[in-house]
């Protein structure tokens, strides 16, 4: 098992389209912990921890849900997990 932390910035038309709620639903279904929030520069930021296969499943599910004219760019960095999160939340 490989527990990891993923930090993602999505850009494009990703605000006002249910992105955060969909991300929370997908993360919860996969047993991931972390958070998602809108940024002032119109990007969405996601910090997520879990098993690598589940994190990749999250990325695939988000891409399937919002591909096309929503996501223009995805910037992903992999980090060491801190295990500071109990669940996956939307931050405002």
Beta strands, then each sheet from edge to edge (+ up, - down):
strand 1: 3-12
strand 2: 33-38
strand 3: 44-51
strand 4: 71-79
strand 5: 88-91
sheet 1: 4+ 1- 3+ 2- 5-
end
